[in-house]
Every structure is written in C-alpha cells, then in structure tokens.
Amino acid sequence: MIRIYLFTYGGDADEAIACVRCAKAAIPESVITVVDDEAVPAPPEARRALVAYGARYRQSIFERNGNLNGPECVRGIISTLARDAADDDIVVKIDSDTALLNGAWIRDMAGSGIHWCASGADSRQFYGLCYAMTGLAAKRAAAVLMQAELPPNAPEDLTIGRTVIDLFGVGKGKIIPPWTPQNRAGRWSAWNWFSVAVTPEKYAGFDVVTVGSPRPPHISKADRARVMNALFRYRFHKKEDGSSC
C-alpha cells in the first residue's frame, strides 16, 4: 500500500487542496491523509474539499515551530508516518505547496530493495518537499527519534532523512537530482516565479514541482494554488488534441 501524508495548516488550505488533487491523480490507489494543525486549522469548507477530493482528514497537536522544526515536530511527523504502516508499505511525506505529477518513482520502490527515495543535495540528506520510505524504515526511524536528543531547531527533513540513511545506508536508497541548468534531465523542479516565460505546459512533464520557491513582491501567495491547479489540469486533463482543458 502507498500511504501519502500531507502536513498543513489553515494558511495553506488552498495549496493543500491542490496538492491532494495532484497526488490522487498521480497515484489513484494511494491512501492520502491530511494532517492539519489543530492550533491553526483549515476552514470547514477546505476540510470538506480535501475529503471530497479523496483525502482522509485529521488534526495534530504537536508544535510545528513555523516550518516543521523542533524535536516535538520531528517526532510528531515520523510517528505519524510510522503509525499505520506495514513493513512493506511505501510511506510518502509531501508539502502543501508541492505538486506530485508522476508517481512512478514511488511505485518503483516496491520490490526494488530500496528503503528510501527523495531529491536532495547529496547522498547524505534529502529535501522535505516530498520523500518516500518503506514502512519498516519509518518505524525504525521513529524508534530512534523518539529517544534521541535533538536540537531545539531540528529541521524535520534533514533530521528524518539523516536518520533513515544512517539506519539503512546510502546503498539502500535513492537520491534523485533536481533539475538545474547543468542537469536538464532532472525531473524534480521548483516553479520559477521570476521568469516571464514560465508556463504549466513547461512544467507538466516533471515528476514533482514545488511552488514554494521565492516570489517577487508583486506575486501574491494566492498564486501558488492557482499554479498548482493549472499543473493539475494540464498534466491530468489534457484533451486528446494536446491542448489543456
């Protein structure tokens, strides 16, 4: 089973809805759970939309320290990922502002012998926008992190990532290099808010796209969900003649 977890809060409700739409279209058989922040939850209409688009909805009480930082947040996230997982499940954590447009890299983990997969700067760490691990990896990492001494500002992605890599080794995982001008074969990317030539058509062929990259002052936060929904429409609802609907 593929289990996808999205940790969000009221300020990202629109992005969370778009994220769920993309994830469900990319991996229809997945079980998607939105973990909202009880302290700043999504409004009722957003919760209804999340469920309508195929997600389960729950709230968490652990402190998130702004952007998923700190020991309580790290432990809250990894324990959530591990809680319902069978050893051979694939467990995915994704950010609200990230569009999953192709789930093949997640499905390919089953039976491959690898225990983790993510995009990252090097083989010893991975980015938090979207990562996957086996249920066994999540449970073993949870057992370690629930007992570990963590710094007050411990970032969720680096802390969990390094723990999983330390437990299973570089050879039992896969780092996917993101797109850069030097790596044009990369299939993970960040929406370029500063480009006048950027379009959903140019990004719809990527596997994972984050819209959480810096924006110029004249572009509002509301445009993040707009772009994610445009990516969803173009990637999953193209007409047979190739135009977007």
C-alpha positions in Angstrom: 0.0 0.0 0.0 1.1 3.6 -0.7 0.3 6.0 2.1 0.7 9.7 1.5 0.8 12.2 4.3 0.4 15.9 3.9 1.1 18.2 6.9 -0.6 21.5 6.5 -2.3 24.4 8.4 -5.0 27.0 7.7 -2.7 29.4 5.8 -2.0 26.7 3.2 -5.5 25.3 2.8 -5.8 26.2 -0.9 -2.5 24.7 -1.7 -3.3 21.6 0.3 -6.5 21.0 -1.8 -4.5 21.3 -5.0 -1.8 19.0 -3.5 -4.4 16.3 -2.7 -5.9 16.6 -6.2 -2.5 16.1 -7.9 -1.4 13.2 -5.5 -4.7 11.3 -6.0 -4.5 11.7 -9.8 -0.9 10.6 -9.8 -1.5 7.6 -7.6 -5.2 6.8 -7.5 -4.7 3.7 -5.3 -2.9 5.6 -2.6 -4.4 6.4 0.8 -3.9 10.2 1.4 -4.1 11.6 4.9 -4.1 15.4 5.5 -2.7 16.2 9.0 -3.9 19.7 9.8 -2.5 21.8 12.6 -5.1 21.9 15.4 -3.7 25.3 16.5 -4.4 26.9 13.1 -6.7 24.6 11.2 -8.1 24.8 7.7 -11.6 26.3 7.5 -14.5 23.9 7.3 -15.1 24.4 3.6 -11.5 23.5 2.9 -11.8 20.4 5.1 -14.8 19.3 3.1 -13.0 19.9 -0.2 -10.0 17.8 1.0 -12.3 14.9 1.8 -14.2 15.3 -1.4 -11.0 15.0 -3.4 -10.2 11.7 -1.7 -8.2 12.5 1.4 -8.7 11.5 5.0 -8.6 14.4 7.4 -7.1 14.6 10.9 -5.6 17.1 13.2 -2.3 17.0 15.2 -1.5 18.8 18.4 2.3 18.8 18.2 4.1 22.1 18.0 5.3 22.8 14.4 7.6 25.8 15.1 6.7 27.7 12.0 8.1 25.5 9.2 8.1 22.0 10.7 11.1 22.4 13.0 12.0 21.2 16.5 12.0 17.9 18.4 8.3 17.7 19.0 7.6 18.3 15.4 10.1 15.8 14.1 8.8 13.1 16.5 5.2 14.0 15.6 5.8 13.6 11.9 7.8 10.4 12.0 5.4 8.8 14.4 2.5 9.7 12.1 4.3 8.2 9.1 5.1 5.0 11.1 1.8 4.6 12.9 -0.4 2.6 10.4 2.4 1.4 8.1 3.1 -2.3 7.3 6.7 -3.0 6.8 6.3 -3.3 3.0 4.1 -0.2 2.7 5.5 2.9 0.9 5.1 6.0 3.1 5.3 9.4 1.5 5.5 12.8 3.1 4.6 15.8 0.9 4.4 19.5 1.5 1.3 21.5 0.8 3.0 23.6 -1.8 4.2 20.7 -3.8 2.5 19.0 -6.8 3.1 15.3 -7.3 2.6 14.9 -11.1 4.0 11.4 -11.6 4.0 8.6 -9.0 6.2 6.1 -11.0 9.2 6.7 -8.8 7.2 5.8 -5.7 5.6 2.7 -7.2 9.0 1.6 -8.4 10.2 1.3 -4.8 8.1 -1.8 -4.2 10.2 -4.9 -4.7 13.3 -2.8 -5.5 15.1 -3.5 -2.3 15.5 0.2 -1.5 14.1 1.7 1.7 14.0 5.4 0.9 13.8 7.8 -2.1 14.0 11.6 -2.3 15.5 14.5 -4.0 18.5 16.1 -2.3 21.7 18.0 -2.4 23.9 14.9 -1.9 23.6 11.3 -0.8 23.5 12.1 3.0 20.4 14.3 3.1 17.2 14.9 1.3 14.7 17.7 0.8 11.4 17.8 2.7 9.1 18.8 -0.2 8.5 15.2 -0.9 10.1 12.0 0.2 9.3 8.3 0.5 10.3 5.4 2.6 9.2 1.9 3.4 7.0 1.3 6.4 9.9 -0.6 8.0 12.2 2.5 7.6 9.5 4.8 9.1 9.1 2.5 12.1 12.8 2.1 12.7 13.4 5.8 12.4 10.6 6.5 14.8 12.1 4.2 17.4 15.4 6.1 17.1 14.0 9.6 17.0 11.6 9.1 19.9 14.6 8.5 22.1 17.2 10.8 20.5 18.4 14.1 21.9 17.5 16.7 19.2 18.5 20.4 19.0 15.7 22.9 19.5 15.7 23.9 15.9 16.0 20.4 14.4 14.5 20.6 10.8 12.1 17.8 10.0 13.5 16.8 6.6 17.3 16.8 7.5 16.7 15.0 10.8 14.4 12.3 9.5 16.4 11.9 6.3 19.7 11.5 8.0 18.2 9.1 10.5 16.8 6.8 7.7 20.0 7.0 5.7 22.1 6.2 8.8 19.9 3.2 9.5 19.7 1.7 6.0 22.7 3.2 4.3 23.2 5.1 1.0 23.1 1.9 -1.0 19.6 1.1 0.2 18.1 4.4 -1.0 18.0 6.7 -4.0 18.7 10.4 -4.3 17.0 11.9 -7.4 19.0 15.0 -8.5 16.6 18.0 -9.2 16.5 19.9 -12.5 19.3 22.5 -12.9 20.8 24.2 -15.9 23.6 21.6 -15.5 21.2 18.7 -15.0 18.4 19.2 -17.6 17.4 15.5 -17.2 16.2 16.2 -13.7 12.5 15.5 -13.2 12.1 17.5 -9.9 11.8 21.2 -10.1 10.8 24.5 -8.4 8.4 26.9 -10.2 10.4 29.9 -11.4 8.3 32.9 -10.2 10.8 35.3 -11.7 10.5 34.1 -15.3 8.1 35.7 -17.7 8.3 32.6 -19.9 7.2 30.1 -17.2 4.0 28.1 -18.1 2.3 25.0 -16.8 3.0 23.3 -20.1 6.7 23.5 -19.5 6.4 22.0 -16.0 3.8 19.3 -16.5 6.4 16.8 -17.6 8.2 16.9 -14.3 7.5 14.3 -11.6 7.5 16.7 -8.7 7.1 20.5 -8.7 7.2 22.8 -5.7 5.7 26.3 -5.9 7.2 27.2 -2.5 10.3 28.9 -4.1 10.8 32.6 -3.5 8.4 35.0 -5.3 8.8 38.6 -6.3 6.8 41.1 -4.3 4.1 41.7 -6.9 3.1 38.0 -6.9 0.7 37.0 -4.1 0.7 33.8 -2.1 -2.7 33.0 -3.6 -1.0 32.4 -6.9 0.7 29.3 -5.5 -2.6 27.3 -5.5 -3.5 28.8 -8.9 -0.3 27.4 -10.4 -0.8 24.0 -8.8 -4.3 23.7 -10.1 -3.1 24.7 -13.6 -0.4 22.0 -13.4 -3.1 19.5 -12.3 -5.4 20.5 -15.3 -2.6 20.3 -17.8 -1.0 17.1 -16.6 -4.1 15.1 -15.9 -6.8 16.6 -18.0 -5.3 17.3 -21.4 -7.5 16.9 -24.3 -6.7 14.3 -26.9 -5.6 17.1 -29.3 -2.9 18.1 -26.8 -4.5 21.4 -25.6 -5.3 21.9 -21.9 -8.8 22.0 -20.7 
